[in-house]
Amino acid sequence: MTMREVTERSRWNEAVAELPRSHVLQSFEWGQFKAKYGWKPTRLLFEEGAQVRAAASVLCRQLPRFPLRVMYVPKGPLLDYGDGQLLSRVLASLEELARTQRAIFIKIDPDVRLGESKVTEALRARGWRPSSEQIQFRNTMLIDLRPGEDELLANMKAKTRYNIRLAARRGVRVRVGSPDDLPLFYEMYAETGRRDDFIIRPFAYYHDAWGAFIEAGLACLFLAEYEGEPLAGLIVFRFGQRAWYMYGASTGKHRNLMPNHLLQWEAIRWAKSEGCTVYDLWGAPDVLSEDDPLWGVYKFKEGFGGQFVRHIGAYDYPLSRFLYWFYTVLMPRYLDLLRARHRRRG
């Protein structure tokens, strides 16, 4: 098996889209986007003859004031994880790449279901360890899009179906947005962040992410309106045969009209029309408990027929135990101390 770097967009995306567990975060566009924010992508294909067996878009970031790096393979590497020999060869290549790049560690978080084959045992045997820092959601909710629309509706909770029809009956309309609508969506997203107490980045960051994928035809913005007034929006990404509901936003206006339900249904219909067979609702609780902060989100997604899926989560391969401890344990404590002092002075 040979490993080679790919720099051509179409060649990379075509190969990656055909691999098991293909993911939008392994697309050429995602690496291109992250390159604007301090990460350098290296896109590696693993081939046997003319057959592509695996792929890894590896992001590398230089630490300020230190000749050291951290590396991350978002939602990868992509391969058949039931093939233990292939997994070992790909992991060995990633480990060697991290070593030559003088990385503190390399992180992976593939969409491997918990309990699937013996992947976690293979990782631990090679020195990989469960990461204390989960960049992406560990678990998710999936909807099988292969049935027809009537069956998809029948698979939903009765209350969800009712709310979809209620929104349409009361005059909520959903339209496809354009890049010109991104400032509007960001305003709603910022309002959602304030209401639900999560931190968001400046508009320029999201404009680069959302705009690039919309222009490439790999994402679609949906806006729900009532009498011309925007109430809610969401952005769905697609790659290969899967779609991901990654960003959602809403205002506090006319919530009784249930705009989010109709919005989500129209996004599901769009994903199906684009040839996707799976709709990933992107994010679910670590533990199915009413005490979990994501419980309300989980119940909303469950209403659409989403099936809860547990993944193994992120694993790190440390190249230096001391530097890994310094970066993952000591540095966060130091930063927390500085933030606490700043708050007291403020």
C-alpha positions in Angstrom: 0.0 0.0 0.0 1.3 3.4 -0.9 0.6 6.8 0.7 0.6 10.0 -1.3 -0.4 13.6 -0.8 -3.2 15.1 -2.9 -3.5 18.8 -3.7 -6.2 18.7 -6.3 -9.7 19.5 -5.0 -11.7 17.3 -7.4 -9.4 14.3 -7.1 -9.6 14.5 -3.3 -13.3 15.0 -2.9 -14.1 12.2 -5.4 -11.9 9.7 -3.6 -13.1 10.7 -0.1 -16.8 10.7 -1.0 -16.6 7.0 -1.9 -14.9 5.8 1.3 -16.6 4.3 4.3 -17.6 6.9 6.9 -17.1 9.8 4.4 -17.5 13.1 6.2 -17.7 16.7 5.3 -15.0 17.6 7.8 -12.7 15.5 5.6 -13.6 17.4 2.5 -11.1 19.6 0.6 -13.2 22.7 1.4 -13.0 22.1 5.2 -9.2 22.0 5.1 -9.1 25.1 2.9 -11.3 26.9 5.3 -9.2 25.9 8.4 -6.1 27.0 6.5 -7.3 30.6 6.9 -7.3 30.2 10.7 -3.8 28.9 11.5 -4.1 25.2 10.4 -2.2 23.7 7.5 -4.0 20.8 5.8 -2.2 17.7 4.4 -4.4 15.4 2.4 -3.2 11.8 2.3 -4.6 8.9 0.2 -3.7 5.3 0.9 -3.8 3.2 -2.2 -3.4 -0.4 -3.4 -2.9 -0.2 -7.1 -5.8 1.8 -8.5 -7.9 1.3 -5.4 -8.2 4.0 -2.7 -8.3 2.1 0.7 -8.1 5.0 3.1 -7.8 8.8 3.4 -6.8 11.4 6.0 -7.0 15.1 5.8 -4.6 16.1 8.6 -4.6 19.6 10.1 -1.4 20.8 11.7 -1.1 23.9 13.8 2.2 25.6 14.9 2.2 26.6 18.6 3.2 30.3 19.2 6.7 30.8 20.5 7.5 27.0 20.4 8.9 24.8 17.6 6.1 22.4 18.3 2.8 21.5 16.7 -0.5 19.8 17.4 -2.3 17.7 14.7 -5.9 16.7 14.2 -7.7 14.5 11.7 -11.3 15.8 12.0 -13.8 12.9 11.7 -11.1 10.7 10.2 -9.2 8.8 9.1 -11.6 7.3 6.6 -11.4 3.6 6.0 -13.0 0.2 6.7 -12.4 -0.1 10.5 -13.3 -3.8 10.3 -10.0 -4.4 8.5 -7.5 -4.5 11.4 -4.4 -4.7 9.1 -5.5 -1.7 7.2 -6.2 0.3 10.4 -2.8 -0.6 11.8 -1.0 0.6 8.6 -2.9 3.9 8.5 -2.3 4.6 12.2 1.4 3.8 11.8 1.6 6.3 8.9 -0.2 9.0 11.0 2.1 8.3 14.0 5.2 8.7 11.8 3.8 11.9 10.3 3.3 13.4 13.7 6.8 12.3 14.7 8.4 14.0 11.7 6.4 17.2 12.3 7.5 17.3 15.9 3.9 17.3 17.1 3.0 17.0 20.7 0.2 14.7 19.7 -2.2 13.8 16.9 -5.9 13.5 17.5 -8.5 11.5 15.6 -12.3 11.2 16.0 -13.7 9.0 13.3 -17.4 8.1 13.2 -16.8 4.6 14.7 -19.7 3.3 16.7 -19.0 2.3 20.3 -18.6 -1.4 20.5 -17.9 -1.8 16.8 -15.3 -4.5 16.1 -12.2 -4.0 18.2 -11.1 -0.5 17.2 -10.6 0.9 20.7 -8.5 -2.1 21.7 -6.4 -1.6 18.6 -5.9 2.1 19.4 -4.9 1.5 23.0 -2.5 -1.3 22.0 -0.6 1.3 19.9 -0.5 3.9 22.6 -3.5 6.0 21.6 -5.6 7.2 24.6 -9.2 8.6 25.0 -8.9 12.4 24.7 -10.1 14.7 27.4 -10.8 17.2 24.7 -13.7 16.3 22.4 -13.6 18.8 19.5 -16.8 17.4 17.9 -19.8 15.9 19.4 -19.1 12.3 20.5 -22.7 11.1 19.9 -25.3 12.0 17.3 -28.8 11.3 16.0 -29.3 9.8 12.6 -32.3 9.7 10.2 -32.5 7.0 7.5 -33.6 8.9 4.3 -34.1 5.9 2.1 -37.9 5.6 2.9 -40.4 7.9 1.1 -41.6 11.1 2.5 -44.8 9.6 3.8 -42.9 7.0 5.7 -40.4 9.5 7.1 -43.3 11.5 8.5 -44.9 8.3 9.9 -41.6 7.6 11.7 -41.8 10.9 13.5 -43.4 11.5 16.9 -47.1 12.5 16.5 -46.4 15.9 18.2 -43.6 16.6 15.7 -45.8 15.8 12.7 -48.5 18.0 14.2 -46.2 20.9 14.7 -44.8 20.7 11.1 -48.4 20.9 9.7 -49.3 23.6 12.3 -46.5 25.9 11.1 -47.5 25.5 7.5 -51.2 26.0 8.2 -50.5 29.2 10.2 -48.5 30.8 7.4 -44.9 30.0 8.2 -42.9 29.8 4.9 -39.5 28.3 4.4 -37.2 29.6 1.6 -33.7 28.8 0.5 -31.3 31.6 1.4 -28.3 32.9 -0.5 -24.9 34.2 0.7 -26.5 37.6 0.9 -28.6 36.3 3.8 -25.7 35.2 5.9 -25.5 38.4 7.9 -29.2 37.9 8.8 -28.6 34.3 9.8 -25.6 35.3 11.9 -27.8 37.9 13.8 -30.2 35.1 14.7 -27.3 32.8 15.5 -25.8 35.4 17.9 -29.2 35.9 19.5 -29.5 32.1 20.0 -26.0 32.1 21.6 -27.0 34.7 24.1 -30.3 33.0 24.9 -28.8 29.5 25.2 -25.5 30.7 26.7 -22.9 29.4 24.2 -20.0 31.3 22.8 -19.9 32.2 19.1 -17.1 33.5 16.9 -17.0 36.7 14.9 -19.1 36.9 11.7 -16.0 36.7 9.4 -15.2 33.2 10.7 -18.7 31.9 9.9 -18.9 33.8 6.7 -15.8 32.0 5.5 -17.2 28.6 6.6 -20.8 28.9 5.5 -20.1 30.9 2.3 -17.4 28.6 0.9 -19.6 25.5 1.3 -22.7 27.2 -0.1 -20.8 28.5 -3.1 -19.4 25.0 -3.6 -22.9 23.5 -3.6 -22.1 21.5 -0.4 -24.4 23.5 2.0 -27.8 25.1 1.9 -29.2 27.9 4.1 -32.9 27.7 4.9 -34.9 30.5 6.5 -38.3 30.3 8.1 -40.4 33.5 7.8 -43.8 34.7 8.9 -45.4 37.5 6.9 -41.9 38.4 5.6 -40.3 38.5 9.1 -37.4 36.0 9.7 -38.1 33.7 12.6 -35.4 31.0 12.3 -32.8 29.4 10.1 -30.5 26.5 9.7 -27.6 25.4 7.5 -27.3 21.9 6.2 -24.0 20.5 4.8 -23.8 17.6 2.5 -21.0 15.4 1.2 -21.2 12.0 -0.4 -24.5 10.4 0.6 -24.8 12.1 4.0 -26.2 15.5 5.1 -25.4 17.2 8.5 -27.6 19.7 10.3 -24.7 21.7 11.8 -26.0 25.2 12.5 -29.4 26.3 13.7 -30.7 29.7 14.9 -33.9 31.3 15.9 -35.4 34.5 17.3 -37.8 34.7 20.2 -40.6 35.9 17.9 -43.7 33.8 17.1 -42.3 30.7 18.7 -45.9 29.4 19.0 -46.0 29.0 15.2 -43.4 26.2 15.5 -41.1 27.5 12.7 -38.2 25.2 13.6 -40.3 22.1 13.0 -41.2 23.1 9.4 -37.7 24.4 8.8 -36.2 21.0 9.8 -38.6 19.1 7.7 -37.8 21.1 4.6 -34.1 20.6 5.2 -34.7 16.8 5.4 -36.7 16.9 2.2 -33.9 18.8 0.5 -31.2 16.4 1.7 -33.2 13.5 0.3 -33.7 15.2 -3.0 -29.9 15.7 -3.2 -29.4 11.9 -3.0 -28.4 11.7 0.6 -29.4 8.5 2.4 -28.6 9.7 5.9 -29.5 12.9 7.7 -27.1 13.5 10.6 -28.7 15.8 13.3 -25.2 16.5 14.6 -25.0 16.3 18.4 -26.6 14.3 21.2 -26.0 13.9 24.9 -23.1 11.9 26.3 -25.5 10.2 28.6 -29.2 9.9 28.0 -30.3 11.7 31.1 -32.7 14.6 31.8 -29.8 16.2 33.6 -27.7 16.5 30.5 -27.6 20.0 29.0 -28.4 18.6 25.6 -31.5 16.7 26.8 -34.0 19.2 25.3 -32.1 19.2 22.0 -32.1 15.4 22.1 -35.9 15.2 22.5 -36.5 17.7 19.7 -34.3 15.6 17.4 -35.9 12.4 18.5 -39.2 13.7 17.5 -38.1 13.6 13.8 -37.3 9.9 14.1 -33.6 10.4 14.9 -31.9 7.3 16.2 -29.3 7.8 19.0 -25.8 6.6 18.0 -22.8 6.4 20.3 -19.3 6.9 18.9 -15.9 6.1 20.4 -15.1 9.8 20.5 -11.6 11.4 20.1 -8.4 9.6 20.7 -4.9 11.2 21.0 -1.5 9.8 20.2 1.0 11.6 22.4 4.6 11.8 21.1 5.9 13.2 24.4 4.1 12.3 27.7 5.5 15.4 29.4 4.6 17.8 26.7 1.2 16.2 26.3 0.5 16.6 30.0 1.8 20.2 29.8 -0.5 21.1 26.9 -3.7 19.2 28.0 -3.5 19.6 31.8 -1.2 22.3 33.0 -1.8 24.9 30.3 -5.6 24.9 30.6 -5.3 25.3 34.4 -3.0 28.2 33.9 -5.4 29.9 31.4 -8.3 29.3 33.8 -6.3 31.1 36.5 -5.6 34.1 34.3 -9.3 34.3 33.3 -10.3 34.2 37.0 -7.9 37.0 37.9 -9.2 39.0 35.0 -12.8 38.6 36.1 -11.9 39.7 39.7 -10.1 42.8 38.4 -13.0 43.6 36.2 
